[in-house]
Amino acid sequence: MSDRFGRKSILILCYSFGSLSIFLLTNAADLWQFYLVGCGISLLSYVAFTLSYVMITDLVPPHFLGIGISLFRTILRVGGIIGFIFTGSLIETMGMNFIFIFEGLILMAAISLLIPIKTA
């Protein structure tokens, strides 16, 4: 599917849908709303992260490909560890809704970083 529609456009769509889902999570009250949000976050997790690896292979020169994928995986894992630490302290000080809004804004920032990238 990414060969037909383009990896960048699918990533932007996944990030947009994930951001919308996370923003909806701040006001979710019924069970069906949580299921809908869970589908959006799952789409973000499974489709976008897989396509991110593929997009790295498109953007990084072949002789730096091993380093590029290694850096991406390392930053992803370190960011996850640091995220758990800071999220706990932010939840205590600012509340749960702030965390969801902040995460949605981070995804919107990722979309703005993807837009200027020129792909073949």
C-alpha positions in Angstrom: 0.0 0.0 0.0 2.9 2.4 0.7 4.3 1.8 -2.7 1.0 2.9 -4.3 0.1 5.9 -2.1 3.5 7.0 -0.9 5.1 6.4 2.5 5.1 10.0 3.5 1.4 10.5 2.9 0.5 7.4 4.8 2.7 8.5 7.7 1.1 11.9 7.8 -2.4 10.2 7.7 -1.4 7.9 10.6 0.0 10.7 12.7 -3.0 12.8 12.0 -5.4 10.0 13.0 -3.3 9.2 16.0 -3.3 12.8 17.1 -7.0 13.1 16.7 -7.5 9.9 18.7 -5.3 11.2 21.5 -7.2 14.5 21.6 -10.5 12.5 21.7 -9.1 10.5 24.7 -9.2 13.7 26.8 -13.1 13.7 26.6 -13.8 10.0 26.2 -16.6 8.9 28.6 -18.2 5.9 27.1 -16.8 2.5 26.3 -17.2 2.8 22.5 -15.2 6.0 22.6 -12.3 4.2 24.3 -12.5 1.5 21.6 -12.4 4.1 18.9 -9.4 5.8 20.5 -7.7 2.4 21.0 -8.1 1.7 17.2 -6.5 5.1 16.4 -3.6 4.6 18.7 -3.1 1.0 17.4 -3.0 2.3 13.9 -0.4 4.9 14.9 1.7 2.3 16.7 1.7 -0.5 14.2 1.5 1.2 10.8 3.4 4.4 11.5 6.4 2.8 13.3 6.8 0.2 10.6 6.6 2.8 7.8 9.1 4.9 9.7 11.7 2.2 9.4 11.0 1.9 5.7 11.2 5.6 5.2 14.6 5.7 6.9 15.9 3.2 4.2 14.6 5.7 1.6 16.2 8.8 3.1 19.5 7.6 4.5 22.4 6.9 2.0 23.2 3.1 1.7 26.6 3.3 3.4 25.0 5.0 6.5 21.9 2.7 6.5 23.1 0.6 9.5 23.9 3.6 11.5 20.6 5.3 10.6 18.4 2.4 11.6 20.4 1.8 14.8 20.1 5.5 15.8 16.3 5.4 15.1 15.9 2.3 17.2 18.0 3.6 20.0 16.3 7.0 20.1 12.9 5.3 20.1 13.8 3.1 23.0 15.5 5.8 25.1 12.6 8.1 24.4 10.2 5.5 25.7 12.2 5.0 28.9 12.6 8.7 29.5 8.9 9.2 28.6 7.8 6.9 31.3 9.9 8.8 33.9 8.7 12.3 32.9 5.1 11.3 32.2 4.7 10.1 35.8 5.9 13.3 37.3 3.9 15.4 34.8 0.7 13.5 35.6 1.3 14.3 39.3 1.9 18.0 38.7 -0.4 18.9 35.8 -3.0 16.1 35.4 -3.8 13.4 32.9 -5.6 15.6 30.3 -2.5 17.8 29.9 -0.4 14.7 29.0 -2.8 13.7 26.3 -2.9 17.2 24.8 0.9 17.4 25.0 1.2 14.0 23.2 -1.2 15.1 20.5 0.8 18.3 20.0 4.0 16.3 19.7 2.4 14.2 16.9 1.3 17.4 15.1 4.9 18.7 15.4 6.0 15.4 13.8 3.6 16.0 10.9 5.1 19.5 10.4 8.5 17.9 10.2 7.4 15.3 7.7 5.8 17.8 5.2 9.0 19.4 3.9 10.8 16.0 3.3 11.2 15.3 -0.4 10.9 11.6 -1.2 11.4 9.9 -4.6 
